């Protein structure tokens, strides 16, 4: 049974390899769902498929080291220097760097790329606008010093260390201004064209994109990072996990992504296949709206709930390796993450905590998405809490409905997931440990949890340049949230991947953009 349509593959590759039971030697074939992809413009794309492609299509001034992601390495920058005002960086550009078009990297390209994100003001732009940049002032914060130097400045009270983390995010990818503006339509700064094309300096470039069918990348041999080892990367839309597994077994795909536990179990015994479970920056947690009813405001209920969450039972038995136990707000792999898990399922201890606090006959409504794994986890929590004397009434609904009600404070408790927007600890601290007076709808705000001291610590951590001090600040905040907060953080998701065992050099990290194709060989 062949699940690749020959016409689609011929369209993409100009070959007839769909009739083979093996992929071409010069092509990496990936089976996954790409139905989420709407734009490959780094100023717009925020969906998984696009973000996974960006590191291969584009380069940033600095990027995480694939072998040690918490360390940033110069990429299109060769060096940088912080200003004495702690509000600027002077970046030296890499000598001789060129885009896939052949155009040389210029200071103007850096300025154009960063300012365009702010001016387009699309979904990922908040990553840069938190620096105090706006359409009106961004041009004054990006200055060409000479052909090899750009000065980047900002108004926000954040350190150059933090700004470098933001400049390493996919939204900060450097695009070829000349190519992009040659394809501008009605003042869109090339946004419509870049939705299905690329103008970067990465190891690959988009050769063809057919929505809901295929993304074909071809090698950029002049990439400043070096030519990739394979000529093509073909990402085929295969919505069903079972179909992805079958393609891999047959040899019609080299990699199958986002598999379920059942597919992984079946593949572990297959010859020619190897499996991976890669931790993702996605945390699953329960949170209380502490103003919804008196019991939910009591810290004793928060503490008891930490002993009523059956962490290991859900991660290992129910979800069979799709998750790992994780109890702090920074995912494993992030700078400063606490990876100790001090709580375990203990309903008797929970009963004692509730009894001491005078809490009896506790019950609450748990709003949850009606999709797996949310509803599966919620049903398990309903059972584990009941054994500790706490009644949970499940309120399933569409994910959009649940999110709307939570943001409107129309809920008692909810089970949800939080994913990192960029690879810096602030992306989660600013959600779990920050509730400013400006009405920002952070997770703490959604819980009605007023935390002026933690909010100050969150801001202080972004203003701190010393790495060791930043780590200490985030560790302290995590411990406080872990011990006394209206959240029960329990699980970190894993990305279940399988591949042919002849593949070498494939690297995938914790953040969605940490997918590297350039060193893959067969």
Backbone torsions as a table, in degrees:
resi	resn	phi	psi	omega
1	UNK	NA	124.6	-179.8
2	UNK	-108.9	122.1	-177.4
3	UNK	-97.1	-10.3	172.0
4	UNK	-85.1	124.9	175.9
5	UNK	-73.1	126.1	-178.4
6	UNK	-55.9	-37.0	-178.6
7	UNK	-65.1	-37.6	179.0
8	UNK	-66.5	-43.2	-179.0
9	UNK	-68.8	-38.0	177.6
10	UNK	-64.7	-39.6	177.0
11	UNK	-61.2	-42.6	-175.3
12	UNK	-76.3	-45.1	-171.4
13	UNK	-110.8	-14.9	-176.6
14	UNK	68.0	27.0	179.1
15	UNK	-131.3	174.6	179.4
16	UNK	-112.5	32.9	-172.5
17	UNK	-73.4	-6.4	177.0
18	UNK	-64.1	-19.2	179.2
19	UNK	-85.2	-4.1	-179.7
20	UNK	-92.6	165.0	174.2
21	UNK	-105.9	28.2	176.9
22	UNK	-155.3	154.5	179.8
23	UNK	-85.1	155.9	179.2
24	UNK	-61.3	150.3	-176.9
25	UNK	-64.8	-26.0	-176.2
26	UNK	-101.1	11.1	-173.7
27	UNK	-132.4	130.2	172.6
28	UNK	-92.6	120.1	-178.0
29	UNK	-108.5	124.5	-175.6
30	UNK	-119.6	131.7	176.2
31	UNK	-106.5	119.7	176.9
32	UNK	-161.1	173.1	172.2
33	UNK	-83.5	131.5	174.3
34	UNK	-119.7	19.4	-177.8
35	UNK	-65.7	-16.0	-179.6
36	UNK	-80.5	-15.1	-170.3
37	UNK	-76.6	123.5	177.5
38	UNK	-120.4	-24.9	-179.3
39	UNK	-156.3	138.5	174.0
40	UNK	-104.1	19.5	171.6
41	UNK	-79.8	120.6	-178.5
42	UNK	-63.0	-16.2	175.3
43	UNK	-80.5	-8.7	-177.6
44	UNK	-127.4	-43.8	-172.7
45	UNK	-61.1	122.8	-179.1
46	UNK	-133.2	3.1	179.6
47	UNK	-88.3	161.9	-172.2
48	UNK	-57.3	-47.1	-176.0
49	UNK	-60.2	-45.5	-179.4
50	UNK	-66.5	-46.2	-176.8
51	UNK	-63.3	-37.6	177.6
52	UNK	-64.2	-25.3	-178.4
53	UNK	-86.5	-25.4	-168.0
54	UNK	-60.0	-40.3	-178.5
55	UNK	-64.9	-24.6	179.9
56	UNK	-88.4	-22.3	-179.3
57	UNK	-95.1	-32.2	-171.8
58	UNK	-130.8	163.9	170.2
59	UNK	-124.9	153.6	174.4
60	UNK	-107.2	174.4	177.0
61	UNK	-61.2	-42.7	176.2
62	UNK	-134.1	151.0	-179.9
63	UNK	-145.8	155.0	176.8
64	UNK	-61.9	142.9	173.6
65	UNK	-70.7	122.1	-178.9
66	UNK	-54.8	-32.4	-178.8
67	UNK	-82.1	-20.1	-177.7
68	UNK	-152.3	78.0	-167.6
69	UNK	-59.3	-24.5	-179.7
70	UNK	-73.0	-7.8	174.4
71	UNK	-101.2	127.8	177.2
72	UNK	-89.9	138.9	178.8
73	UNK	-120.3	147.1	177.5
74	UNK	-64.3	139.6	-178.1
75	UNK	-125.8	-82.8	171.5
76	UNK	-84.3	-13.3	167.8
77	UNK	-94.2	144.6	173.0
78	UNK	-96.0	-24.0	177.7
79	UNK	-166.7	171.5	176.9
80	UNK	-153.7	158.8	-179.7
81	UNK	-141.2	129.5	178.9
82	UNK	-77.4	142.2	177.3
83	UNK	-74.0	157.3	-179.8
84	UNK	-65.5	-19.7	178.7
85	UNK	-82.0	-4.7	-177.5
86	UNK	61.5	18.7	-179.0
87	UNK	-129.1	21.9	179.9
88	UNK	-157.3	158.3	174.0
89	UNK	-133.4	137.0	170.6
90	UNK	-108.0	118.9	-173.3
91	UNK	-106.0	130.6	173.1
92	UNK	-96.7	125.8	-176.0
93	UNK	-80.5	150.9	179.5
94	UNK	-66.1	129.1	-177.2
95	UNK	-71.1	131.8	174.1
96	UNK	80.8	4.5	-178.8
97	UNK	-69.5	140.3	179.5
98	UNK	-132.6	153.8	172.9
99	UNK	-82.8	169.1	179.4
100	UNK	-60.6	-25.7	178.8
101	UNK	-70.3	-17.5	-172.8
102	UNK	99.0	-12.8	177.8
103	UNK	-67.6	137.6	178.9
104	UNK	-73.3	149.2	173.5
105	UNK	-66.4	130.4	179.7
106	UNK	-124.9	160.3	173.8
107	UNK	-57.8	-35.2	-179.8
108	UNK	-62.9	-32.2	179.0
109	UNK	-66.6	-39.6	178.6
110	UNK	-64.3	-47.2	-179.1
111	UNK	-63.2	-45.4	179.2
112	UNK	-60.0	-45.3	-174.7
113	UNK	-63.4	-46.9	-177.1
114	UNK	-73.0	-41.6	-179.0
115	UNK	-69.0	-33.6	-179.7
116	UNK	-63.1	-36.0	177.2
117	UNK	-58.3	-46.4	-177.8
118	UNK	-68.9	-41.4	-177.4
119	UNK	-70.3	-35.7	176.3
120	UNK	-71.0	-32.6	174.6
121	UNK	55.6	47.1	177.7
122	UNK	-95.4	-177.2	-167.4
123	UNK	-49.4	-47.3	-175.8
124	UNK	-79.3	-0.8	-172.5
125	UNK	-63.6	-24.1	-178.3
126	UNK	-60.2	-23.5	180.0
127	UNK	-62.4	-35.3	178.6
128	UNK	-95.2	-30.8	-178.7
129	UNK	-70.5	-15.4	175.2
130	UNK	-67.2	-10.0	175.2
131	UNK	-80.6	-0.9	-176.7
132	UNK	92.5	7.5	179.1
133	UNK	-79.5	144.7	176.2
134	UNK	-142.3	170.5	177.7
135	UNK	-56.2	-34.5	-174.8
136	UNK	-77.6	-31.5	-172.2
137	UNK	-115.3	-5.3	-172.0
138	UNK	-61.8	-35.9	-178.5
139	UNK	-63.5	-29.4	179.9
140	UNK	-76.5	-12.5	-178.6
141	UNK	-99.6	-1.5	-179.1
142	UNK	-128.0	110.8	-172.4
143	UNK	-129.0	134.4	172.7
144	UNK	-81.1	122.3	176.0
145	UNK	-86.8	-49.3	172.1
146	UNK	-157.1	-169.6	-174.1
147	UNK	-61.6	-24.6	-175.7
148	UNK	-110.3	0.5	-173.1
149	UNK	-134.2	136.3	176.4
150	UNK	-128.0	135.9	174.2
151	UNK	-102.4	128.4	178.7
152	UNK	-115.3	124.1	-179.5
153	UNK	-129.5	166.7	-176.2
154	UNK	-154.9	161.6	-179.4
155	UNK	-99.5	-27.3	-175.8
156	UNK	-64.8	153.3	-180.0
157	UNK	-83.6	70.1	178.8
158	UNK	-132.1	154.7	-173.7
159	UNK	-84.7	159.9	172.7
160	UNK	-57.4	-32.7	177.6
161	UNK	-59.9	-44.9	179.1
162	UNK	-66.9	-40.7	180.0
163	UNK	-62.6	-38.2	176.9
164	UNK	-60.5	-37.3	176.2
165	UNK	-61.5	-40.0	179.4
166	UNK	-70.0	-35.3	178.1
167	UNK	-71.4	-13.4	176.3
168	UNK	-90.8	-3.6	-179.8
169	UNK	-76.4	152.2	-179.6
170	UNK	-53.4	-34.7	-179.0
171	UNK	-62.0	-21.8	-179.6
172	UNK	-90.7	14.2	177.7
173	UNK	-58.2	142.0	-179.0
174	UNK	-92.3	123.4	-178.8
175	UNK	-107.3	156.9	-179.9
176	UNK	-79.2	103.0	-174.7
177	UNK	-58.4	-42.8	-176.5
178	UNK	-61.8	-43.5	179.5
179	UNK	-68.6	-43.8	-178.4
180	UNK	-63.3	-47.8	-175.7
181	UNK	-72.4	-21.2	173.6
182	UNK	-68.2	-16.5	-179.5
183	UNK	-116.0	19.7	177.7
184	UNK	-68.4	143.1	177.0
185	UNK	-130.5	118.2	175.1
186	UNK	53.2	43.4	174.8
187	UNK	72.9	22.5	-175.9
188	UNK	-89.5	8.1	-180.0
189	UNK	55.5	32.3	177.1
190	UNK	78.1	11.5	-174.0
191	UNK	-62.8	-44.1	-178.2
192	UNK	-65.5	-41.5	-179.0
193	UNK	-67.7	-42.6	-178.8
194	UNK	-69.2	-12.7	176.9
195	UNK	-60.2	-30.2	-176.3
196	UNK	-128.3	9.7	179.1
197	UNK	-134.9	174.3	176.6
198	UNK	-133.4	157.0	179.7
199	UNK	-146.9	58.7	-175.2
200	UNK	-121.6	-168.0	180.0
201	UNK	-121.6	14.4	-178.1
202	UNK	-72.1	179.5	-176.4
203	UNK	-66.8	-21.2	-178.6
204	UNK	-132.8	165.8	174.2
205	UNK	-137.7	154.9	-180.0
206	UNK	-73.1	121.8	174.9
207	UNK	-94.6	-37.7	178.1
208	UNK	-158.9	139.3	175.0
209	UNK	-132.2	117.6	174.7
210	UNK	-114.2	106.7	-176.0
211	UNK	-51.2	137.0	178.4
212	UNK	66.9	9.4	179.5
213	UNK	-128.5	-61.5	-170.4
214	UNK	-157.1	147.5	167.2
215	UNK	-122.5	124.2	178.4
216	UNK	-114.7	123.1	176.3
217	UNK	-108.5	140.0	175.9
218	UNK	-119.4	153.8	-172.4
219	UNK	-64.4	144.4	170.3
220	UNK	-109.9	92.3	-173.5
221	UNK	-66.4	-15.0	-178.8
222	UNK	-98.5	10.5	-179.1
223	UNK	-55.6	136.4	177.6
224	UNK	-56.8	-24.3	177.9
225	UNK	-83.3	-2.9	-178.4
226	UNK	105.1	153.6	179.5
227	UNK	-68.8	141.5	176.7
228	UNK	-71.5	162.4	-176.5
229	UNK	-81.7	-24.1	177.8
230	UNK	-111.7	149.8	-176.3
231	UNK	-77.8	-29.3	-173.5
232	UNK	-138.8	151.4	167.4
233	UNK	-127.9	120.7	179.9
234	UNK	-112.3	118.2	179.0
235	UNK	-109.0	112.3	-173.5
236	UNK	-103.1	134.3	179.0
237	UNK	-73.9	111.8	177.1
238	UNK	-131.0	91.8	-171.1
239	UNK	-63.3	-31.7	-174.1
240	UNK	-91.5	125.7	178.8
241	UNK	-56.3	-36.8	-179.4
242	UNK	-65.0	-36.0	178.0
243	UNK	-69.7	-36.5	176.4
244	UNK	-61.7	-45.0	179.3
245	UNK	-59.4	-43.0	-178.4
246	UNK	-64.3	-41.0	178.1
247	UNK	-60.9	-40.6	179.7
248	UNK	-66.6	-44.5	179.6
249	UNK	-59.3	-39.9	-177.5
250	UNK	-74.3	-17.0	-174.7
251	UNK	89.4	7.9	178.6
252	UNK	-84.7	-6.9	174.5
253	UNK	-137.9	147.8	177.2
254	UNK	-91.8	-30.9	-178.9
255	UNK	-136.5	137.5	171.1
256	UNK	-120.5	123.1	-175.6
257	UNK	-104.5	159.9	172.8
258	UNK	52.7	53.7	177.4
259	UNK	-86.1	162.6	174.8
260	UNK	-92.9	170.9	-178.2
261	UNK	-60.6	-36.9	-179.3
262	UNK	-65.7	-41.7	178.7
263	UNK	-65.1	-40.7	-179.6
264	UNK	-64.4	-41.6	179.8
265	UNK	-62.4	-39.3	-179.7
266	UNK	-70.1	-33.2	-175.9
267	UNK	-80.0	-22.3	-175.5
268	UNK	-61.7	-25.5	-178.7
269	UNK	-98.6	3.6	-176.2
270	UNK	-86.8	133.2	175.6
271	UNK	-67.5	141.9	176.4
272	UNK	83.7	6.4	-176.8
273	UNK	-127.7	142.0	171.6
274	UNK	-128.0	150.4	-175.0
275	UNK	-118.3	150.4	178.7
276	UNK	-133.5	144.4	171.1
277	UNK	-123.3	99.5	-173.3
278	UNK	-97.4	121.5	177.3
279	UNK	-58.0	138.0	179.3
280	UNK	-111.1	157.0	178.3
281	UNK	-83.2	54.5	-178.2
282	UNK	-132.6	116.7	-177.1
283	UNK	-108.6	139.3	175.8
284	UNK	-108.1	132.7	-171.7
285	UNK	-150.3	159.8	171.4
286	UNK	-110.8	140.6	177.2
287	UNK	-136.2	150.8	179.7
288	UNK	-104.7	144.1	166.1
289	UNK	-89.6	100.4	-166.6
290	UNK	-71.8	-10.7	176.8
291	UNK	-96.3	1.1	-174.9
292	UNK	-75.2	-33.7	176.5
293	UNK	-162.1	155.2	-173.2
294	UNK	-56.8	-40.5	-176.5
295	UNK	-61.5	-33.4	-176.6
296	UNK	-72.3	-15.0	179.5
297	UNK	-88.4	-11.1	-174.3
298	UNK	-83.3	119.6	178.9
299	UNK	-57.5	-22.2	178.0
300	UNK	-65.3	-35.6	176.5
301	UNK	-67.9	-39.7	177.4
302	UNK	-59.1	-44.9	-178.6
303	UNK	-66.8	-45.4	179.9
304	UNK	-60.5	-37.3	-178.7
305	UNK	-62.6	-29.1	178.5
306	UNK	-67.4	-22.9	177.6
307	UNK	-97.8	-0.7	179.0
308	UNK	-107.1	-3.3	176.3
309	UNK	-87.2	115.4	-177.4
310	UNK	-84.3	78.4	-172.0
311	UNK	-56.3	-57.5	-174.7
312	UNK	-68.6	-38.0	179.6
313	UNK	-61.5	-41.0	-179.8
314	UNK	-71.8	-47.3	-175.5
315	UNK	-67.4	-45.0	-171.1
316	UNK	-93.3	-44.1	-174.5
317	UNK	-89.0	-48.2	-177.2
318	UNK	-74.4	-50.4	-172.3
319	UNK	-102.8	-0.1	165.8
320	UNK	48.7	52.8	172.7
321	UNK	90.8	-1.9	176.5
322	UNK	-73.0	-14.6	-179.5
323	UNK	-137.1	160.9	170.4
324	UNK	-126.4	153.9	179.0
325	UNK	-69.1	131.2	177.6
326	UNK	-155.0	127.6	-169.1
327	UNK	-120.6	15.3	176.3
328	UNK	-124.1	162.4	-170.1
329	UNK	-80.2	-7.1	171.6
330	UNK	-102.0	126.2	-179.1
331	UNK	-65.2	151.8	172.5
332	UNK	-55.0	131.6	-178.4
333	UNK	107.1	-15.8	178.1
334	UNK	-88.6	151.9	175.4
335	UNK	-55.5	125.4	175.8
336	UNK	81.2	7.1	-177.4
337	UNK	-67.0	135.6	171.6
338	UNK	-88.9	123.0	-177.4
339	UNK	-108.2	3.9	174.4
340	UNK	-79.4	147.3	-178.8
341	UNK	-122.7	89.8	-171.7
342	UNK	-74.8	-13.1	-176.0
343	UNK	-106.4	146.8	174.3
344	UNK	-140.2	162.1	-177.1
345	UNK	-66.4	120.3	-177.2
346	UNK	-152.8	81.5	-175.7
347	UNK	-61.6	-30.4	179.3
348	UNK	-68.0	-40.1	177.2
349	UNK	-65.0	-39.9	178.2
350	UNK	-61.8	-41.8	178.3
351	UNK	-60.3	-41.2	-179.1
352	UNK	-65.3	-39.7	179.1
353	UNK	-63.9	-45.0	-179.8
354	UNK	-65.6	-41.3	-179.7
355	UNK	-62.9	-43.9	179.8
356	UNK	-61.4	-33.8	-179.7
357	UNK	-85.4	-2.1	-179.4
358	UNK	74.0	24.0	179.5
359	UNK	-96.4	116.4	179.8
360	UNK	-127.7	153.6	178.3
361	UNK	50.7	44.4	-179.0
362	UNK	-74.6	134.8	175.0
363	UNK	-148.2	151.3	176.0
364	UNK	-154.7	161.8	179.1
365	UNK	-96.9	132.7	-177.8
366	UNK	-111.6	108.0	177.0
367	UNK	-78.3	132.5	-174.0
368	UNK	-152.5	146.1	174.0
369	UNK	-61.5	143.7	-179.9
370	UNK	-83.9	10.0	179.7
371	UNK	-101.2	150.7	173.6
372	UNK	-71.0	149.6	3.2
373	UNK	-90.4	3.3	-173.3
374	UNK	-58.3	-51.5	-176.8
375	UNK	-66.4	-35.5	177.0
376	UNK	-61.3	-45.4	179.4
377	UNK	-65.2	-43.1	-178.5
378	UNK	-62.0	-39.7	178.3
379	UNK	-65.7	-36.5	176.0
380	UNK	-66.2	-39.3	178.1
381	UNK	-66.3	-36.5	177.6
382	UNK	-57.1	-42.1	179.1
383	UNK	-72.4	-43.3	-176.7
384	UNK	-70.3	-35.3	177.3
385	UNK	-69.8	-36.1	-179.7
386	UNK	-60.8	-35.0	179.2
387	UNK	-70.1	-13.0	174.2
388	UNK	-103.8	10.3	176.2
389	UNK	85.4	12.9	-179.6
390	UNK	-112.4	125.2	-177.9
391	UNK	-94.0	127.7	175.5
392	UNK	-112.7	127.5	171.7
393	UNK	-101.6	119.7	-178.4
394	UNK	-80.5	135.7	176.4
395	UNK	-121.0	83.2	-179.0
396	UNK	-74.0	152.5	177.5
397	UNK	-168.0	174.9	174.2
398	UNK	-62.8	145.9	-178.0
399	UNK	-55.0	-40.7	-179.4
400	UNK	-65.2	-38.0	179.0
401	UNK	-66.5	-43.7	179.4
402	UNK	-61.5	-46.3	-178.8
403	UNK	-61.9	-41.6	179.8
404	UNK	-63.1	-44.1	-179.3
405	UNK	-67.3	-38.6	178.9
406	UNK	-64.4	-43.5	179.6
407	UNK	-67.0	-22.9	177.5
408	UNK	-93.0	5.3	-177.7
409	UNK	62.6	24.7	178.8
410	UNK	-98.5	63.7	179.9
411	UNK	-163.5	162.6	175.1
412	UNK	-102.7	-45.3	175.4
413	UNK	-149.9	157.9	178.5
414	UNK	-146.2	153.1	172.6
415	UNK	-111.2	126.7	-175.6
416	UNK	-149.4	-179.2	177.4
417	UNK	-127.6	149.4	177.7
418	UNK	-129.7	125.5	178.1
419	UNK	-110.9	147.6	-178.8
420	UNK	-72.2	138.6	178.0
421	UNK	-89.4	-23.5	177.3
422	UNK	-157.0	166.5	-170.6
423	UNK	-92.5	71.2	174.0
424	UNK	-150.9	143.2	-176.7
425	UNK	-59.6	-21.4	179.9
426	UNK	-64.5	-26.3	-178.3
427	UNK	-58.8	-31.3	177.2
428	UNK	-98.1	-36.3	178.2
429	UNK	-60.0	-38.1	-179.2
430	UNK	-71.1	-7.2	175.4
431	UNK	-102.5	-50.7	-174.0
432	UNK	-84.6	-27.8	-171.2
433	UNK	-124.3	29.1	-174.7
434	UNK	-145.1	124.1	176.6
435	UNK	-144.1	80.5	-177.4
436	UNK	-72.8	171.0	-178.4
437	UNK	-82.8	-0.4	-176.7
438	UNK	-85.9	2.8	177.5
439	UNK	83.3	13.3	175.9
440	UNK	-58.4	130.9	-172.0
441	UNK	-86.1	60.9	177.6
442	UNK	-73.5	173.1	177.0
443	UNK	-63.0	-38.4	177.8
444	UNK	-62.2	-40.7	177.6
445	UNK	-62.5	-41.1	-179.4
446	UNK	-65.4	-24.5	176.1
447	UNK	-88.1	-3.4	-173.3
448	UNK	59.3	33.5	-176.8
449	UNK	-99.0	111.1	-175.1
450	UNK	-93.3	117.8	-169.7
451	UNK	-137.2	68.1	-177.2
452	UNK	-59.3	-37.8	-178.0
453	UNK	-70.3	-44.7	177.0
454	UNK	-63.0	-37.4	178.2
455	UNK	-62.5	-40.2	177.0
456	UNK	-63.7	-40.8	179.1
457	UNK	-64.7	-37.3	178.3
458	UNK	-62.2	-44.5	178.0
459	UNK	-66.3	-39.7	-179.9
460	UNK	-61.9	-35.2	-178.3
461	UNK	-68.0	-32.4	177.7
462	UNK	-76.1	-22.2	179.4
463	UNK	-88.1	-7.6	-175.9
464	UNK	-88.6	128.4	179.7
465	UNK	-91.8	-27.5	-176.5
466	UNK	-74.4	122.7	-175.2
467	UNK	-61.2	-44.5	-178.7
468	UNK	-63.4	-38.4	179.2
469	UNK	-70.1	-37.5	176.2
470	UNK	-61.3	-45.7	179.3
471	UNK	-58.1	-44.6	-179.8
472	UNK	-61.5	-42.0	179.0
473	UNK	-62.1	-45.6	-178.6
474	UNK	-69.6	-35.2	176.6
475	UNK	-63.9	-42.6	179.8
476	UNK	-64.2	-42.2	179.1
477	UNK	-64.3	-41.9	179.5
478	UNK	-62.4	-41.7	180.0
479	UNK	-63.4	-40.4	179.9
480	UNK	-65.6	-45.3	179.3
481	UNK	-65.8	-36.6	-179.1
482	UNK	-65.0	-38.2	-175.3
483	UNK	-86.3	-36.1	-173.8
484	UNK	-148.5	90.0	176.5
485	UNK	-158.2	162.7	178.7
486	UNK	-82.7	24.6	174.6
487	UNK	-115.5	147.6	166.5
488	UNK	-121.4	99.5	-179.4
489	UNK	-88.3	124.8	-170.7
490	UNK	-126.5	-29.0	-168.1
491	UNK	-140.8	146.3	170.7
492	UNK	-118.9	129.1	-176.3
493	UNK	-72.6	153.6	173.3
494	UNK	-119.1	143.3	174.5
495	UNK	-91.3	116.0	-177.6
496	UNK	-91.2	117.7	-173.3
497	UNK	-129.4	144.1	173.0
498	UNK	-131.3	149.3	-178.8
499	UNK	-147.9	162.4	174.2
500	UNK	-67.7	142.3	-173.2
501	UNK	-77.9	-0.3	174.4
502	UNK	-87.5	-5.7	179.3
503	UNK	-75.4	139.3	175.4
504	UNK	-131.4	148.9	171.5
505	UNK	84.3	6.5	178.7
506	UNK	-79.7	131.8	-179.8
507	UNK	-128.6	131.2	173.0
508	UNK	-137.3	127.3	-176.2
509	UNK	-105.0	-167.9	-171.9
510	UNK	-71.8	-37.0	-179.3
511	UNK	-87.6	150.6	-176.2
512	UNK	-57.3	-32.2	-178.2
513	UNK	-78.5	-8.1	-176.6
514	UNK	-86.9	59.6	176.4
515	UNK	-120.6	120.4	-171.1
516	UNK	-122.0	118.5	-179.4
517	UNK	-101.4	-15.8	-165.9
518	UNK	-63.3	-29.8	-176.5
519	UNK	-100.8	8.5	-179.1
520	UNK	-74.1	134.7	174.8
521	UNK	-140.2	168.9	179.3
522	UNK	-120.0	NA	NA
